[in-house]
Amino acid sequence: MAEENLMEKIVSLAKRRGFVFQGSEIYGGLAGTWDYGPRGVALKNNIKNLWWQMFVDSRDDIYGVDTAILMNEKVWEASGHTGAGFTDPVVECKKGHRFRADHLENKEECPECGEAFSEQKAFNLMFETKVGAEGDTTSYLRPETAQGIFVNFKNVVDSMNPKLPFGIAQIGKAFRNEIAPRDFIFRAREFEQMEVEYFVKESEWKKYFDEWKNIMIEFIQSTGIDAGKVHEVEIEGDDRAHYSKRTIDFEFAYPFGQKELWGLAYRTNHDLVKHTEHSGEALTYFDEENKEHVTPHIIEPSLGIDRTVLAVLVSAYREDELGGEKRVYLAFKPSLAPVKAMVSPLLKNKPELVAKAREVYDTLKKEVPQIMWDDNGNIGKRYRRQDEIGTPFCITIDFDTLGEVPENKDTVTVRDRDTGEQERLPIAEVIKKVVDAIK
Ligand code: ATP
């Protein structure tokens, strides 16, 4: 697939087919915000459900939580986010163009207008807000979901009695006032994360770091992200967060360059130590074996959902020729596709076809919720629309189904998204085919 204009094509398809819209679009937008439409939210939920299934529900050592976005401001003092630890270097030219200094090759003059830059400043990425009628309490929209987990460490230990090693997981929104939001949903100011904080004995961190690396690789395969475009990059000394002793970035070859998709970090016991110091609560674990209180060390697989959605879209985007015509389709894994199957009567003005098609639709929808009814336009148009949505199967009810050709009674045609080929199958078999494909 030629990378030329690929992003433009994906952004335009995402809008045309109801995946992603610009935030506040009718008011001219708000930079760095995006709204997911009906297909986009279905795709995103399918990704989140897959993650929750693999990282939480299929294991007995991970505890899920859903913590508040607004937190006591002391959390961010302890974590270092209000200090120098969570700033990006910014430069501004005389005409007011702002850039992240570490993203510029030439730090002397503005790439937009050629004017000289002012001195580099540190810009804190947290969104500050005021809480309460008097507005005298400062809070922040959380810039990562991780801290909600650390401050609940004691609650989870006391209420669940987990045995080390164990993890706490959450999916949720995070906010960063990015200096230059760009590249569609890749760098947004409001985004979502899926994070696990996995607590281990210090002596075992290497073993679990490798284990989580492998789980992340497995997740790449399960999402249908093109593994050939994913690169593991070891982050060296100075580029790592100060508390991390090892970090790997999983980078993806997006059309605009190879950039961070997810991160995996060994955070030592830094977070629990800091929150213990600042809160006065002992965030420790009682090791029954050695009869001592220990502060566990932490392995953190951190996955951005929006960057995952974009990598899935880039990996699925295809152009080919079918029956002499150019077409575009999204080759999603059936399990992640926002619509699993479309059901359609060949002609919408024939009540007997419509009634039979409704029957098939209702039966299938009981088994698989993400089923779509489509009787708009001619059948060719419907197929092209479903290709762009990435629907793996299109099921059409025609006169044969009604028994016009007696041996074809109660059979339907099923069209395969990837090959465009159609086969005729009994209704019961088609239902099984769809159910099996999404398992
Ligand atoms: P970058 O260097 O690209 O700014 P980061 O290293 O600051 O990213 P982390 O703090 O490691 O990112 O955040 C964990 C994950 O959250 C990232 O791997 C990414 O998937 C996601 N993420 C971070 N910032 C954004 C953003 N502005 N928009 C969308 N997703 C983001």
Boltz pocket constraint, residues with backbone or C-beta under 6 A from the ligand:
constraints:
  - pocket:
      binder: B
      contacts: [[A, 176], [A, 178], [A, 185], [A, 186], [A, 187], [A, 188], [A, 189], [A, 190], [A, 191], [A, 192], [A, 193], [A, 260], [A, 261], [A, 262], [A, 263], [A, 302], [A, 303], [A, 304], [A, 305], [A, 306], [A, 307]]
      max_distance: 6.0
